[in-house]
């Protein structure tokens, strides 16, 4: 089983990133990768090249998925979802799926 590694777009809160890291999950954020302001399709391509599942609040990524753009997986959360719920849901995904199973898939929190 190849563990999921997450890549977060620039809008995901530091609390979510920190909560995942405290639980031993490999997370890279767009700011850490110096990718703030990069277009969505390029962010998705970067995540794919890095073998990372994209975590986002942005519905534009769902449109890219629907258009058939290749990706390593997308996890979509509504911005109003509480941080604790996002972390718990991401941990569940992390525990039951692997990176191969996430390729081309979207999970909704």
Backbone as CSV, one residue per row, in Angstrom:
resi,resn,N_x,N_y,N_z,CA_x,CA_y,CA_z,C_x,C_y,C_z
1,UNK,0.845,-1.186,0.000,0.000,0.000,0.000,0.888,1.247,0.000
2,UNK,0.731,2.055,-1.008,1.481,3.299,-1.101,0.657,4.411,-0.467
3,UNK,1.174,4.983,0.580,0.449,6.015,1.322,0.162,7.254,0.488
4,UNK,-0.973,7.830,0.748,-1.351,9.092,0.109,-0.477,10.202,0.672
5,UNK,-0.038,11.066,-0.229,0.636,12.306,0.145,-0.242,13.425,-0.399
6,UNK,-0.494,14.427,0.417,-1.399,15.501,0.027,-0.645,16.738,-0.467
7,UNK,-1.292,17.452,-1.383,-0.852,18.773,-1.830,-2.053,19.688,-1.659
8,UNK,-1.882,20.801,-0.963,-3.013,21.688,-0.705,-2.909,22.940,-1.557
9,UNK,-4.033,23.385,-2.055,-3.995,24.657,-2.778,-3.792,25.783,-1.763
10,UNK,-3.629,26.984,-2.259,-3.225,28.087,-1.398,-4.279,28.540,-0.401
11,UNK,-5.508,28.047,-0.530,-6.589,28.492,0.343,-6.832,27.575,1.541
12,UNK,-6.199,26.422,1.555,-6.394,25.490,2.667,-5.672,26.039,3.898
13,UNK,-6.365,25.997,5.017,-5.834,26.623,6.237,-4.622,25.882,6.799
14,UNK,-3.791,26.659,7.464,-2.613,26.088,8.130,-3.023,25.094,9.210
15,UNK,-4.195,25.305,9.806,-4.671,24.392,10.855,-4.891,22.992,10.296
16,UNK,-5.432,22.908,9.086,-5.627,21.595,8.456,-4.272,20.961,8.167
17,UNK,-3.376,21.725,7.587,-2.045,21.210,7.253,-1.318,20.743,8.512
18,UNK,-1.352,21.580,9.550,-0.702,21.227,10.803,-1.309,19.998,11.455
19,UNK,-2.626,19.908,11.416,-3.308,18.749,11.993,-2.932,17.456,11.312
20,UNK,-2.803,17.497,10.000,-2.382,16.297,9.269,-0.939,15.934,9.597
21,UNK,-0.084,16.933,9.629,1.333,16.679,9.930,1.508,16.107,11.333
22,UNK,0.719,16.583,12.285,0.790,16.048,13.651,0.436,14.568,13.679
23,UNK,-0.307,14.134,12.681,-0.729,12.734,12.597,0.166,11.919,11.662
24,UNK,1.284,12.523,11.248,2.267,11.795,10.452,2.034,11.761,8.960
25,UNK,1.161,12.626,8.453,0.831,12.638,7.028,1.767,13.611,6.300
26,UNK,2.230,13.206,5.132,3.080,14.035,4.276,2.186,15.032,3.545
27,UNK,2.372,16.319,3.831,1.567,17.382,3.225,2.498,18.467,2.699
28,UNK,2.223,18.911,1.486,2.936,20.033,0.890,1.891,21.060,0.486
29,UNK,2.097,22.307,0.853,1.145,23.351,0.485,1.655,24.137,-0.713
30,UNK,0.742,24.766,-1.424,1.122,25.602,-2.569,2.094,26.709,-2.143
31,UNK,1.876,27.388,-1.014,2.852,28.400,-0.610,4.254,27.818,-0.370
32,UNK,4.322,26.644,0.243,5.615,26.014,0.506,6.330,25.630,-0.796
33,UNK,5.546,25.310,-1.807,6.099,24.926,-3.108,6.316,26.141,-4.014
34,UNK,6.117,27.340,-3.451,6.241,28.590,-4.226,5.333,28.597,-5.452
35,UNK,4.071,28.180,-5.248,3.131,28.071,-6.356,1.869,28.915,-6.123
36,UNK,1.975,29.971,-5.342,0.835,30.861,-5.119,0.516,31.575,-6.429
37,UNK,-0.765,31.577,-6.784,-1.215,32.275,-7.988,-1.060,31.484,-9.270
38,UNK,-0.541,30.270,-9.189,-0.389,29.426,-10.373,-1.774,28.943,-10.804
39,UNK,-2.068,28.946,-12.109,-3.383,28.508,-12.582,-3.726,27.076,-12.130
40,UNK,-5.022,26.843,-11.960,-5.496,25.561,-11.433,-4.995,24.365,-12.226
41,UNK,-5.040,24.429,-13.552,-4.615,23.268,-14.343,-3.128,22.976,-14.136
42,UNK,-2.333,24.009,-13.872,-0.913,23.797,-13.596,-0.697,23.252,-12.183
43,UNK,-1.535,23.672,-11.256,-1.459,23.117,-9.894,-1.767,21.615,-9.924
44,UNK,-2.793,21.256,-10.691,-3.183,19.856,-10.790,-2.082,19.030,-11.456
45,UNK,-1.450,19.582,-12.483,-0.343,18.900,-13.163,0.852,18.731,-12.211
46,UNK,1.125,19.755,-11.406,2.205,19.672,-10.425,1.928,18.552,-9.423
47,UNK,0.701,18.516,-8.907,0.333,17.468,-7.941,0.483,16.083,-8.569
48,UNK,0.076,15.937,-9.813,0.206,14.657,-10.514,1.678,14.273,-10.649
49,UNK,2.509,15.213,-11.080,3.937,14.943,-11.248,4.599,14.555,-9.925
50,UNK,4.098,15.126,-8.837,4.639,14.843,-7.506,3.986,13.621,-6.856
51,UNK,2.954,13.067,-7.507,2.239,11.924,-6.944,1.455,12.280,-5.703
52,UNK,0.878,13.488,-5.691,0.155,13.975,-4.522,-1.326,14.200,-4.836
53,UNK,-2.155,13.858,-3.889,-3.593,14.095,-3.974,-3.838,15.556,-3.597
54,UNK,-4.570,16.248,-4.440,-4.849,17.668,-4.216,-6.018,17.851,-3.258
55,UNK,-5.814,18.643,-2.223,-6.886,19.041,-1.312,-7.258,20.474,-1.639
56,UNK,-8.552,20.714,-1.875,-8.983,22.039,-2.299,-10.380,22.361,-1.800
57,UNK,-10.677,23.673,-1.748,-12.029,24.174,-1.516,-12.599,24.741,-2.820
58,UNK,-11.840,24.687,-3.883,-12.139,25.356,-5.150,-12.865,24.409,-6.110
59,UNK,-14.095,24.745,-6.475,-14.880,23.897,-7.384,-14.328,23.872,-8.804
60,UNK,-13.445,24.803,-9.144,-12.847,24.789,-10.484,-12.113,23.473,-10.747
61,UNK,-11.539,22.887,-9.709,-10.845,21.607,-9.880,-11.813,20.491,-10.229
62,UNK,-13.037,20.590,-9.743,-14.047,19.588,-10.094,-14.377,19.686,-11.580
63,UNK,-14.381,20.906,-12.107,-14.591,21.109,-13.535,-13.460,20.518,-14.355
64,UNK,-12.233,20.670,-13.892,-11.096,20.072,-14.591,-11.202,18.549,-14.589
65,UNK,-11.621,17.991,-13.467,-11.838,16.540,-13.389,-12.916,16.114,-14.394
66,UNK,-14.031,16.837,-14.418,-15.136,16.507,-15.329,-14.708,16.625,-16.791
67,UNK,-13.745,17.505,-17.060,-13.248,17.689,-18.430,-12.233,16.621,-18.819
68,UNK,-11.905,15.737,-17.892,-11.004,14.633,-18.207,-9.530,14.903,-17.989
69,UNK,-9.211,15.978,-17.270,-7.806,16.281,-16.984,-7.250,15.209,-16.029
70,UNK,-6.087,14.663,-16.370,-5.448,13.649,-15.526,-5.006,14.259,-14.208
71,UNK,-5.154,13.485,-13.141,-4.715,13.944,-11.825,-4.482,12.763,-10.904
72,UNK,-3.744,13.016,-9.835,-3.410,11.973,-8.865,-4.499,11.788,-7.816
73,UNK,-5.582,12.523,-7.959,-6.695,12.463,-7.015,-6.989,13.857,-6.485
74,UNK,-8.256,14.084,-6.213,-8.710,15.367,-5.678,-9.594,15.083,-4.473
75,UNK,-9.360,15.819,-3.409,-10.276,15.810,-2.273,-10.851,17.213,-2.195
76,UNK,-12.170,17.300,-2.294,-12.860,18.581,-2.266,-13.587,18.736,-0.934
77,UNK,-13.366,19.877,-0.301,-14.084,20.206,0.930,-14.726,21.572,0.762
78,UNK,-15.922,21.726,1.272,-16.571,23.023,1.288,-15.865,23.888,2.330
79,UNK,-15.680,25.166,2.022,-14.977,26.072,2.938,-15.626,26.181,4.310
80,UNK,-16.920,25.916,4.373,-17.606,26.037,5.661,-17.457,24.784,6.529
81,UNK,-16.808,23.759,6.013,-16.607,22.534,6.783,-15.617,22.805,7.917
82,UNK,-15.963,22.441,9.142,-15.054,22.686,10.268,-13.707,21.979,10.091
83,UNK,-12.648,22.621,10.583,-11.294,22.086,10.445,-11.188,20.662,10.983
84,UNK,-11.742,20.421,12.150,-11.669,19.080,12.738,-12.309,18.024,11.857
85,UNK,-13.427,18.368,11.254,-14.113,17.427,10.366,-13.276,17.159,9.112
86,UNK,-12.648,18.200,8.583,-11.784,18.020,7.415,-10.629,17.083,7.758
87,UNK,-9.988,17.328,8.887,-8.859,16.487,9.284,-9.298,15.044,9.489
88,UNK,-10.400,14.828,10.194,-10.892,13.465,10.426,-11.195,12.762,9.106
89,UNK,-11.829,13.469,8.190,-12.182,12.878,6.897,-10.937,12.557,6.078
90,UNK,-9.963,13.463,6.081,-8.721,13.210,5.352,-7.959,12.033,5.948
91,UNK,-7.996,11.898,7.246,-7.343,10.760,7.893,-8.036,9.451,7.533
92,UNK,-9.347,9.470,7.437,-10.068,8.267,7.024,-9.652,7.866,5.605
93,UNK,-9.611,8.833,4.701,-9.156,8.561,3.328,-7.738,8.002,3.360
94,UNK,-6.878,8.616,4.149,-5.482,8.210,4.276,-5.363,6.769,4.780
95,UNK,-6.249,6.380,5.670,-6.186,5.057,6.283,-6.785,3.950,5.420
96,UNK,-7.756,4.277,4.569,-8.443,3.214,3.829,-8.109,3.153,2.340
97,UNK,-7.543,4.221,1.789,-7.187,4.229,0.373,-5.684,4.425,0.231
98,UNK,-5.158,3.992,-0.912,-3.759,4.297,-1.178,-3.666,5.213,-2.381
99,UNK,-2.466,5.664,-2.677,-2.281,6.652,-3.732,-2.704,6.123,-5.098
100,UNK,-2.535,4.840,-5.346,-2.939,4.259,-6.636,-4.465,4.299,-6.785
101,UNK,-5.169,4.005,-5.712,-6.636,4.030,-5.763,-7.196,5.438,-5.956
102,UNK,-6.446,6.446,-5.572,-6.923,7.826,-5.694,-6.733,8.421,-7.090
103,UNK,-5.864,7.835,-7.896,-5.583,8.408,-9.218,-6.871,8.549,-10.020
104,UNK,-7.142,9.766,-10.473,-8.320,10.044,-11.284,-9.631,10.092,-10.521
105,UNK,-9.570,9.995,-9.202,-10.772,9.956,-8.368,-10.975,11.284,-7.632
106,UNK,-12.242,11.562,-7.298,-12.578,12.703,-6.462,-13.302,12.196,-5.224
107,UNK,-12.862,12.667,-4.087,-13.547,12.387,-2.823,-14.108,13.703,-2.308
108,UNK,-15.358,13.676,-1.886,-16.036,14.862,-1.361,-16.143,14.749,0.150
109,UNK,-15.736,15.797,0.863,-15.849,15.789,2.329,-17.137,16.459,2.746
